[in-house]
Amino acid sequence: EVQLVESGGGVVQPGGSLRLSCEASGFNFNMYWMAWVRQSPEKGLEWVASIKQDASERWYVESVKGRFTISRDNAKNSLSLQMHSLTAEDTGVYYCARDPYPPPSHCDFWGQGTLVTVSS
Amino acid sequence: DIQLTQSPSFLSASVGDRVTISCRAGQDIGTYLAWYQQKPGKAPKLLIFGASALQSGVPSRFSGSGSGTEFTLTITYVQPEDFATYYCQQVNSYPPTFGPGTKVDI
């Protein structure tokens, strides 16, 4: 059974940093692109970033370029999202998801999400 | 970015009804469209990809159709567990974008 479990969310002040993690199991992690997708009441669902199997390609939505870094550790079946210079616009539930095809791709499995709140 | 609109935003249905949700893309996206179901407090669940391909494990009462800019998700014989919010997503070009959602309620 495919499982994706996110962690690392929390409350952070504007301008702060946060690192999200996702532990994957139940599939060959190193064979798939992986992604982060976020959701907020204001902006709805928004794709954030994707990373290739060997991390040789990384794609970002324009609004997070230069602030967020997606990475992975295939030995540990883990995906990460390092976030810097956070603003209120980054508030939302962040989902780790699997991309079954090269990007742009739909996501066939999602984690349960981790909540990030940017507030003073 | 390619904009997606969905209609209606909200619809009320009864168990056993046939439900149709529309998704319109701002430009031709071929058949690069997916549909998701989301229940409160849960992650989205993939239902349809490639506009009409049913994801493994999804009941056959769900079907998708369309190409270009006009797409439809149909639920025949709506069941109690189908009451949720449905989103379309285009994966024709970066960045992949989602529609605003359609809430299906009793």
Boltz contact constraints between the chains, C-beta under 6 A:
constraints:
  - contact:
      token1: [A, 44]
      token2: [B, 98]
      max_distance: 6.0
  - contact:
      token1: [A, 44]
      token2: [B, 100]
      max_distance: 6.0
  - contact:
      token1: [A, 45]
      token2: [B, 98]
      max_distance: 6.0
  - contact:
      token1: [A, 47]
      token2: [B, 95]
      max_distance: 6.0
  - contact:
      token1: [A, 47]
      token2: [B, 96]
      max_distance: 6.0
  - contact:
      token1: [A, 61]
      token2: [B, 95]
      max_distance: 6.0
  - contact:
      token1: [A, 95]
      token2: [B, 43]
      max_distance: 6.0
  - contact:
      token1: [A, 104]
      token2: [B, 91]
      max_distance: 6.0
  - contact:
      token1: [A, 104]
      token2: [B, 94]
      max_distance: 6.0
  - contact:
      token1: [A, 104]
      token2: [B, 96]
      max_distance: 6.0
  - contact:
      token1: [A, 105]
      token2: [B, 91]
      max_distance: 6.0
  - contact:
      token1: [A, 106]
      token2: [B, 34]
      max_distance: 6.0
  - contact:
      token1: [A, 106]
      token2: [B, 49]
      max_distance: 6.0
  - contact:
      token1: [A, 106]
      token2: [B, 91]
      max_distance: 6.0
  - contact:
      token1: [A, 108]
      token2: [B, 46]
      max_distance: 6.0
  - contact:
      token1: [A, 110]
      token2: [B, 43]
      max_distance: 6.0
  - contact:
      token1: [A, 110]
      token2: [B, 44]
      max_distance: 6.0
  - contact:
      token1: [A, 112]
      token2: [B, 43]
      max_distance: 6.0
  - contact:
      token1: [A, 113]
      token2: [B, 43]
      max_distance: 6.0
